[in-house]
Amino acid sequence: MRRAHCLIRSTDSVLVAARLNVGVRTEPKEIAMNERRYWIGVVAQDQVETAVRHGFVQLHYGNAAPLSRMQPGDGLAFYSPRESFQGGAPLQAFTAIGLVGDGEVFEVPPPEPVPVYRRRAAWLDATAAPIKPLLSQLSFIRNKEHWGAAFRYGVLRVPREDFVAIATAMGRTADVDFA
């Protein structure tokens, strides 16, 4: 069967797919809700310090969508390209690591000018780890020359092996902390 690479926006995707002569998954994909996943959020160090101090995670300018994809117990690391959000000095290091906490995504009360969403997190004591010595070990970074492109969307899901390498570089024992 021929496969097409296209985005279908329809309430009847089977009918549309039949017209396009492409395969459609008719059975929903099974997702193990208790399977731990691993995430990296891109956050400036000054904002990381606030999140760690207050036990929350906030990503991508306070957007709720990336937080809603996370489950309690998922591993989470912060990568900080800079020391501060407003043009601080380059840092390029993993600066915090922990677990997504229980509870739902919640909105931060005003005075924020736009809605900001957070989720609870349990942060572990860790040492910041520069990314450059880890580049060769991280499979989610496909282009080792232009490695910064991997972080352009602000949050990404990574394989366990990559997360273990980051955790180890930060002085954590992944088999204990993220078992």
N, C-alpha and C positions, 0 to 999 in steps of 0.2 A: 504494500500500500504506500502511495506517495505521501510524504509529509510536507506540510508547508509551514513556514515560519511566519506567522502573522498573529496579530492581536485581534481576538474576536470579542466584540462587545454586543452581546445579545442575550435575551432571556431564554432563547431556545438554541443553545450552542450545538446540540446534536444536529438539528436541521441545517444550521449554517455550515457546520463542518461537512455534512453530507454533500451540500452544494459545492463546497470547495474540494471535495474528495480527499479529506484528511482524516486521520484517526482521532477519536475522542475517547477519553477515559470515561466510561459510564459508571464505574464503581468509584466511590470516594476513596482517596488515598488514605490508608491507615496511618495515623500519627500516634506514637506512643506518648501519652501525656506525661508520663513519669520519666521519660528519657531526658537526662540532663543535657542541656545545650550550653554553648560557650560563646560569649559575645565580647566585642571590643567597642567601647564608646570613645569618640574623639572629643576631648574636653580640655580646655586650658587649665594649667596647674592651679591657678587661683580658684577656679570654680570646683576643681577636684577637692581641694582642701575644705571648702564649704560643704560639699556633698558628704565627704567622709566624716567631718565633725558632727553633722546633723543626721547621718544615717539614711541618706536617700540617694537615688540616681535620677539625673535629669539629662536628657540627650537632645541633640538636634534642635536647639533654640526652644526647648520646652514642649516639643511636639509629643503627643500621646501615642502615635502609631508605633514607633519602635519599642516603646515600653510595653505595649499591649502584646507584642509578640513574645515577650519573655515570660518565663514561668518561675514560680518560687523555687529556689534551689539551683537555678542556672548559674554558671560561673560568669563573672563579669570583670573585665579589666578596663581601666582607663588609659588611653594613649594621649599624651599631651604634646602637641606640636610646639606649643609656646608656653611661656611662664604665665602670661596673662591674656585674657580675652581681647583686650584693646591694644593689640600690637606689641605684646611683650617680647622679650628676647627668645630666640629659638631654644627649645628644650629637647624635643624628639626622644621622649622616653615614656615607658609605661610607668605610671605614677600611683596607681591604686589597684587593688585586686580584692575581690570578695564574692559574695553570693547575693542573688536577687532575693529580696525578702518576701514574706507573706503579705497578703493583701492585694488590693486592686490599685490600678493607676488612679491618682487623685490630682485634682486641680489645686494649685496654690492660690490662696485667697489674695485679693487685690492688696497692694497697689500696682501690681504689674500692669502695664498698658495693654497687653494681649494675654490671652489665656496661656498659662504655663502648667505643665503636668510633670508629676514626679511619681516615683515608686520607692518603697522602702528597700534598703539594702543593708547587708551586714558586711562591713569592710574589715579586712584582716590587716594586722601589722605587716608591713612589707617595705622593702627598700626599692627605690626607683631604679629602673633598669633601662639604660640607653638601648635604642632599637638597633643601631648599626651592627653591633656584634651578633645580633640574633637573625639578621636578614637571611643568611644562608639556610637557617633551620625552619623558617616560616613558609609553609606551602601556600598560604593564602596570598602571599606576595609573589605574583607570577613574574613580574618584570623587576629584577633586582637592581637595575639601573635607575628606574623611575618608580621606586618603591612607595613614594608618597601617594601615588594615585590610588592605592588600595584603600586609603582612608577618606577619600573625597566625599563619601555620602554620610559621614558622621557616625555611623554605627554599622557593624558587620558581624555576621555569625562566622565563627572559625572552627576548624576541626579540633578535637580534643588534644591531639598531639602538639598542635601549635600552642594551645592554651597551656599545656604542661610545660613547654619550653619557656614561655613567658613567666609562669608561676615560679619555676625553678630559678630563673634569672633574678626574680624579685625576692628570693630567699624563702619561698614557701615549698612545702612538700605536697605536691598535687594529689598523690594517692591518699593522703590523710585529709587535706582540706577540701578536696573535690571528689571524694570517693562515692 
